[in-house]
Amino acid sequence: MRERDSGLSLFAIALLIAVQAPIPAIAQIGSTAIFSLEQVRSYPFPNELVASSTGARIAWAFNEQGRRNVWVAEAPDWRARKLTNYETDDGQEISSLSISPDGRWVVYVRGGDHGANWDDSLPVNPTSSPVPPKVAIWSVPFAGGEPKMLAEGDEPVISPRGDQVAFVRDRAIWVVPIDGSAPARKLFTARGDNGSPVWSPDGDRLAFVSNRGDHSFIGIYTDERTPILWIAPSTSRDTHPRWSPDGKRIAFIRRPGTGGPPEPILEQRPNRWAIWTADVITGEARLLWESPNALRGSFPTTDGGPNLHWAAGGRIIFLSYMDGWPHLYSIPEAGGEPLLLTPGRYMAEHISLTPDKRFLVFAANTGPDPDDIDRRHIVRVPVDRAAPEVLTPGTGLEWSPVVTGDMQTIALISATAQRPPLPAVMPFNGGSARLLAEDRLPQDFPAKQLVTPKKIVYRAPDGLEIHAQLFMKEGVSGRRPAIVYVHGGPPRQMLLGWHYSDYYANAYALNQYLASRGYIVLSVNYRLGIGYGYEFHNPPRAGSRGASEYQDIKAAGEYLRSLPEVDPRRIGIYGGSYGGYLTALALARDSSLFAAGVDIHGVHDWTGERARPLLEPRVEKAPDLDEALRVAWASSPVSSVATWRSPVLLIHGDDDRNVRFSQTVDLIRRLEKAGVKCEELVIPDDTHHFMRYANWLKVDKATAAFFDRVFMGTQGGSR
Ligand SMILES: CC(=O)N[C@@H](C)C(=O)N[C@@H](C)C(=O)N[C@@H](C)C(=O)O
């Protein structure tokens, strides 16, 4: 890590902090660690949990210290079995996991960074290998055997017959035998960027989306002798094709095509959308439902977006925020009023339709305990009755439910405040969940040493209720340093336990590690986040439109300062991505409150995106463009460097495909010129999600060591 010579050393700063106004005995931290970062980061992280559409088979991906592999299990013993043997921390993600309908094959994609905002299907090469890896589709027998690379490509979907896989490559749709017995071939040629393949229930046809820039069509491919059928072509943007169970119709989402006079940038406007159904023989379509012309009616951006499903009993399922919460609705395929299936002050996410199409299972921040708003539990609801049932109440957290083809079992991922996430199974009709692969959690994982985060609620200056989690180790005397943790996204919610995202599971581990060393950590669910309703998720004047969410962050620092256990001169802040942005804004605007910070791949200058229209030859500009540019600048940390005093560590991977590396290069130049004490840690060739475990460890250790140095004057890194 490089230290920029622009002023006092961190040791001198720590000394300054320590010798100021007398404070009762300052707690000794740093040396109080009772476990190492390696230990608390050694958990196997599960994701990509899927079930076969027949029988009782499941598969998931485990990331074990960077070694990502496919695991499977099946009834009745549910013994976890590793199916692949990738044994190096090479940063190659496993995604698009699926099991063939007959349960014989497991298909997955290896490579890429699918959480990226651009180039998500491009290979990642965080080991800087001279021979870069590929993004490719693989298949392996469920019973075991050697995985076979079927083709370079992405977005694989297995045919209902289980014999071939459709996938996307070079803006076209290709097919390949599932056993790799023949090379892949391009299925058809059509204009546009063609993707999102969806097989018809009988496997004879394929629906897909043809993106044509400012509009898109839904197409139906039958065979090489039959012209592609375009479904009700218009100037709209048609997406999300979903077959009816009998294969005679398609439901899809229709939104306005891109065009028209530039809209005001600073005003919030409804983002309207509609559900249509079409006949797949004639291609004729009709409107089924359109969103209300209100902000809450806007196209949903939470997990799964519209979550469009064609369910049993002629019901079409979708998700909308229109009652203020991400809720599930059911509408007759012939039309009519939508039935609200999930009433209540909570959000539904990780939604899946059961194989018999009669139920939905999902994760929700609801349950009998008032603190459940900051947890997740599994909920089941019939597709035609507003009768949701919480299946996993309690102080644990559960998510990503899927139901096995025999309708007997729900597979899910389960965690607690202490125990990291593991796959589990439970009877579809309710009962206790049984953990799988428990032996993959290392013997020396410090579960018993982890604190139970406490739910904190405080009010922002404008009165908005803000939820947070307080990590405080008992038995530490004297005033201690405290740290505000700021999540990214920003549509995210930190929880009262381990998190369902690998990025935030890492943050939870680091917060536990900091707490074990005596720091008090407050993880803040600021406005713009999810889990607290539409208006909380979509506040006015936020981000580049005025950073209204910053008041929640400053209030978090002030909350910590009010605690008797906290040394008010040693309040730090850290966060990644959008959390890095708010960390930088806090240090720039309020160095008197925040004495040090770590900004991991943060956004520092909003004007780049905002200024783009000025560079375009169009005469028409948004009516408030000048005001929007000014506000974007004022909302950017770079505009407040003049008042930035506190030391900062800036961390960024230079193959970042979410926040440009240049955001950090530019900020460092500005801080140097302003004489601000800054350190940098650059991770070559890794992305926004630090695909290598070794790099996460490097980032986490550097973060902890930086706070130790500034707040305790300790030299060197953390244990
Ligand atoms: C378009 C966009 O902003 N996409 C977001 C998902 C994104 O990239 N946000 C980053 C600024 C960020 O916070 N990324 C991580 C940490 C996340 O939680 O998504």
The ligand as an SDF file (V2000), in Angstrom:
LIG
                    3D

 19 18  0  0  0  0  0  0  0  0999 V2000
  -25.9620    1.0890  -12.4110 C   0  0  0  0  0  0  0  0  0  0  0  0
  -25.5360    0.9270  -10.9840 C   0  0  0  0  0  0  0  0  0  0  0  0
  -25.3470    1.8550  -10.2310 O   0  0  0  0  0  0  0  0  0  0  0  0
  -25.4000   -0.3610  -10.5780 N   0  0  0  0  0  0  0  0  0  0  0  0
  -25.1600   -0.6300   -9.1940 C   0  0  0  0  0  0  0  0  0  0  0  0
  -25.4850   -2.0560   -8.9060 C   0  0  0  0  0  0  0  0  0  0  0  0
  -23.6780   -0.3910   -8.8840 C   0  0  0  0  0  0  0  0  0  0  0  0
  -22.7980   -0.7270   -9.6340 O   0  0  0  0  0  0  0  0  0  0  0  0
  -23.5110    0.1850   -7.7460 N   0  0  0  0  0  0  0  0  0  0  0  0
  -22.1650    0.4030   -7.3000 C   0  0  0  0  0  0  0  0  0  0  0  0
  -21.9570    1.8780   -7.2150 C   0  0  0  0  0  0  0  0  0  0  0  0
  -22.1040   -0.3640   -6.0170 C   0  0  0  0  0  0  0  0  0  0  0  0
  -22.4580    0.1290   -4.9750 O   0  0  0  0  0  0  0  0  0  0  0  0
  -21.7970   -1.6920   -6.2430 N   0  0  0  0  0  0  0  0  0  0  0  0
  -21.9150   -2.7990   -5.2950 C   0  0  0  0  0  0  0  0  0  0  0  0
  -21.1830   -2.6350   -4.0530 C   0  0  0  0  0  0  0  0  0  0  0  0
  -23.3840   -3.1160   -5.0990 C   0  0  0  0  0  0  0  0  0  0  0  0
  -23.8730   -3.3360   -3.9840 O   0  0  0  0  0  0  0  0  0  0  0  0
  -24.0180   -3.1960   -6.1490 O   0  0  0  0  0  0  0  0  0  0  0  0
  1  2  1  0
  2  3  2  0
  2  4  1  0
  4  5  1  0
  5  6  1  0
  5  7  1  0
  7  8  2  0
  7  9  1  0
  9 10  1  0
 10 11  1  0
 10 12  1  0
 12 13  2  0
 12 14  1  0
 14 15  1  0
 15 16  1  0
 15 17  1  0
 17 18  2  0
 17 19  1  0
M  END
$$$$
